[in-house]
Each structure stands twice: as C-alpha cells, then as structure tokens.
C-alpha cells in the first residue's frame, strides 16, 4: 500500500469558482479540499460525505479501481457546485 500523498488521481481535476484549489492531482489533495476548503454547510451534504468516504477507501486500499470511483464522485460533487472545469 502506498502512502496517501503518492496516490495520483487518474487525471488532474481542474476547478473554477475561487473557493477551492484550482487543480486536484492526488487523493491527499482531494481530502484536503473537502476537509479544509469547503464551507461546513457544503461538507455535510451527501455528495461530499460520499466523496470523502470513497477517497478514504482509495487512500487505504491504493486500488486503481477505488481511486477511479472516488475521482468520479469528486468530479460529480464539484460539478454539482458549478466548480468543475469540463
């Protein structure tokens, strides 16, 4: 199992809106975005709690499939906020 900070997402996720970092490249960055950059009222929404659970799972398993699934949910949550660069 690799340390969390070395698990790279399948592709860089670019964001807009200025509320969160402009790019997310790793599982660690994605978890930091959720834990430290999202307002509390967003962080508690199901799309974000689900994304965090999937990212934590990907962090613990290091499985390529788990990382892909977590990345997909993160993209969906960002898209729902209007923050995803397509």
Backbone as CSV, one residue per row, in Angstrom:
resi,resn,N_x,N_y,N_z,CA_x,CA_y,CA_z,C_x,C_y,C_z
1,UNK,0.851,-1.193,0.000,0.000,0.000,0.000,0.887,1.243,0.000
2,UNK,0.545,2.200,-0.848,1.304,3.443,-0.954,0.780,4.466,0.038
3,UNK,1.645,5.394,0.481,1.150,6.473,1.336,0.144,7.326,0.568
4,UNK,-0.810,7.907,1.292,-1.887,8.684,0.691,-1.381,9.740,-0.274
5,UNK,-0.326,10.473,0.100,0.090,11.610,-0.722,0.681,11.189,-2.058
6,UNK,0.985,9.901,-2.244,1.552,9.485,-3.526,0.507,8.852,-4.442
7,UNK,-0.739,8.758,-3.995,-1.777,8.173,-4.847,-2.309,9.263,-5.773
8,UNK,-1.993,9.112,-7.039,-2.376,10.097,-8.042,-3.750,9.744,-8.603
9,UNK,-4.565,10.768,-8.799,-5.864,10.562,-9.432,-5.661,10.187,-10.896
10,UNK,-6.641,9.519,-11.517,-6.481,9.107,-12.920,-6.189,10.274,-13.859
11,UNK,-6.744,11.438,-13.547,-6.404,12.638,-14.311,-6.609,13.845,-13.391
12,UNK,-5.847,14.872,-13.642,-5.971,16.101,-12.856,-7.391,16.644,-12.982
13,UNK,-7.949,17.083,-11.866,-9.280,17.674,-11.851,-9.109,19.174,-11.690
14,UNK,-9.583,19.929,-12.683,-9.466,21.395,-12.677,-10.766,21.995,-12.146
15,UNK,-10.632,23.067,-11.362,-11.802,23.696,-10.758,-11.852,25.187,-11.069
16,UNK,-13.051,25.740,-10.897,-13.269,27.174,-11.038,-13.949,27.668,-9.774
17,UNK,-14.208,28.930,-9.700,-15.001,29.462,-8.599,-14.193,30.138,-7.514
18,UNK,-12.908,29.853,-7.441,-12.064,30.537,-6.477,-12.210,30.095,-5.033
19,UNK,-13.210,29.277,-4.720,-13.397,28.820,-3.334,-12.447,27.685,-2.988
20,UNK,-12.052,26.916,-3.993,-11.193,25.755,-3.766,-9.984,25.818,-4.690
21,UNK,-8.995,25.016,-4.362,-7.759,24.991,-5.169,-8.072,24.802,-6.651
22,UNK,-7.258,25.350,-7.527,-7.545,25.306,-8.963,-7.341,23.930,-9.599
23,UNK,-6.587,23.057,-8.939,-6.344,21.728,-9.504,-6.171,20.725,-8.371
24,UNK,-6.679,19.527,-8.597,-6.542,18.430,-7.638,-5.867,17.288,-8.378
25,UNK,-4.740,16.831,-7.858,-3.951,15.805,-8.537,-3.864,14.492,-7.766
26,UNK,-4.027,14.545,-6.446,-3.838,13.345,-5.620,-5.019,13.134,-4.672
27,UNK,-5.092,11.945,-4.121,-6.114,11.634,-3.119,-5.952,12.557,-1.921
28,UNK,-4.734,12.802,-1.501,-4.471,13.681,-0.359,-4.985,15.096,-0.615
29,UNK,-4.737,15.631,-1.804,-5.239,16.966,-2.144,-6.769,16.993,-2.145
30,UNK,-7.381,15.927,-2.648,-8.840,15.859,-2.688,-9.423,15.850,-1.277
31,UNK,-8.818,15.075,-0.389,-9.288,15.050,1.003,-9.080,16.410,1.668
32,UNK,-7.973,17.067,1.376,-7.722,18.398,1.917,-8.735,19.415,1.421
33,UNK,-9.108,19.305,0.157,-10.119,20.195,-0.398,-11.424,20.054,0.391
34,UNK,-11.837,18.824,0.632,-13.088,18.590,1.345,-12.987,19.035,2.802
35,UNK,-11.917,18.649,3.476,-11.786,18.916,4.918,-11.452,20.362,5.254
36,UNK,-10.707,21.040,4.381,-10.185,22.355,4.750,-10.716,23.512,3.902
37,UNK,-11.198,23.235,2.702,-11.572,24.325,1.805,-13.079,24.491,1.620
38,UNK,-13.826,23.440,1.846,-15.282,23.542,1.690,-15.914,24.186,2.911
39,UNK,-16.897,25.037,2.711,-17.676,25.545,3.843,-18.392,24.371,4.528
40,UNK,-18.587,24.471,5.836,-19.192,23.387,6.611,-20.543,22.956,6.056
41,UNK,-21.340,23.919,5.575,-22.668,23.562,5.083,-22.603,22.700,3.819
42,UNK,-21.554,22.858,3.025,-21.383,22.001,1.851,-20.779,20.660,2.243
43,UNK,-19.814,20.696,3.130,-19.103,19.496,3.563,-20.050,18.428,4.100
44,UNK,-21.175,18.860,4.664,-22.103,17.906,5.264,-23.131,17.355,4.273
45,UNK,-23.136,17.844,3.035,-24.066,17.335,2.028,-23.667,15.920,1.602
46,UNK,-24.660,15.074,1.298,-24.370,13.681,0.936,-23.354,13.509,-0.193
47,UNK,-23.391,14.384,-1.205,-22.433,14.214,-2.310,-20.994,14.373,-1.835
48,UNK,-20.785,15.248,-0.841,-19.437,15.467,-0.321,-19.042,14.412,0.713
49,UNK,-19.977,14.003,1.559,-19.635,12.952,2.536,-19.339,11.641,1.805
50,UNK,-20.077,11.370,0.722,-19.835,10.172,-0.075,-18.467,10.251,-0.756
51,UNK,-18.157,11.400,-1.332,-16.845,11.576,-1.975,-15.728,11.352,-0.959
52,UNK,-15.887,11.895,0.237,-14.854,11.732,1.265,-14.701,10.265,1.660
53,UNK,-15.812,9.562,1.834,-15.739,8.137,2.175,-15.002,7.348,1.096
54,UNK,-15.330,7.622,-0.165,-14.670,6.920,-1.266,-13.185,7.254,-1.342
55,UNK,-12.843,8.516,-1.113,-11.424,8.910,-1.121,-10.665,8.255,0.026
56,UNK,-11.282,8.160,1.191,-10.633,7.492,2.318,-10.412,6.014,2.013
57,UNK,-11.399,5.392,1.373,-11.257,3.989,0.973,-10.111,3.842,-0.025
58,UNK,-10.069,4.720,-1.014,-8.993,4.680,-2.006,-7.638,4.887,-1.345
59,UNK,-7.605,5.759,-0.350,-6.365,6.013,0.375,-5.895,4.770,1.110
60,UNK,-6.830,4.048,1.690,-6.427,2.882,2.476,-6.104,1.672,1.606
61,UNK,-6.791,1.512,0.477,-6.541,0.323,-0.356,-5.472,0.561,-1.417
62,UNK,-5.410,1.798,-1.932,-4.494,2.088,-3.031,-4.929,1.459,-4.344
63,UNK,-6.102,0.849,-4.356,-6.610,0.164,-5.541,-6.925,1.163,-6.653
64,UNK,-6.475,0.837,-7.862,-6.728,1.704,-9.012,-8.231,1.900,-9.207
65,UNK,-8.999,0.840,-9.064,-10.451,0.917,-9.222,-11.060,1.841,-8.172
66,UNK,-10.623,1.713,-6.913,-11.141,2.571,-5.847,-10.809,4.035,-6.109
67,UNK,-9.609,4.301,-6.599,-9.197,5.670,-6.903,-10.047,6.241,-8.045
68,UNK,-10.322,5.428,-9.057,-11.155,5.879,-10.181,-12.571,6.205,-9.718
69,UNK,-13.143,5.365,-8.875,-14.503,5.584,-8.375,-14.552,6.853,-7.519
70,UNK,-13.570,7.019,-6.647,-13.518,8.205,-5.786,-13.345,9.471,-6.616
71,UNK,-12.506,9.405,-7.626,-12.280,10.550,-8.502,-13.559,10.936,-9.229
72,UNK,-14.299,9.939,-9.693,-15.567,10.188,-10.382,-16.561,10.902,-9.466
73,UNK,-16.646,10.463,-8.199,-17.578,11.098,-7.268,-17.130,12.523,-6.924
74,UNK,-15.829,12.731,-6.797,-15.324,14.077,-6.539,-15.686,15.004,-7.703
75,UNK,-15.509,14.526,-8.915,-15.872,15.317,-10.095,-17.360,15.652,-10.082
76,UNK,-18.185,14.679,-9.709,-19.627,14.897,-9.668,-19.982,15.955,-8.622
77,UNK,-19.389,15.863,-7.458,-19.669,16.837,-6.399,-19.240,18.239,-6.829
78,UNK,-18.066,18.345,-7.437,-17.600,19.650,-7.933,-18.522,20.176,-9.024
79,UNK,-18.968,19.296,-9.896,-19.876,19.683,-10.971,-21.191,20.211,-10.399
80,UNK,-21.697,19.557,-9.367,-22.948,19.994,-8.746,-22.827,21.410,-8.167
81,UNK,-21.637,21.788,-7.743,-21.417,23.139,-7.209,-21.119,24.141,-8.324
82,UNK,-20.938,23.657,-9.553,-20.574,24.534,-10.660,-19.090,24.879,-10.658
83,UNK,-18.281,24.053,-10.013,-16.854,24.334,-9.867,-15.948,23.474,-10.744
84,UNK,-16.510,22.560,-11.515,-15.700,21.651,-12.324,-15.428,22.263,-13.682
85,UNK,-14.161,22.265,-14.084,-13.787,22.646,-15.444,-13.914,21.389,-16.279
86,UNK,-14.795,21.417,-17.260,-15.040,20.230,-18.108,-13.919,20.037,-19.112
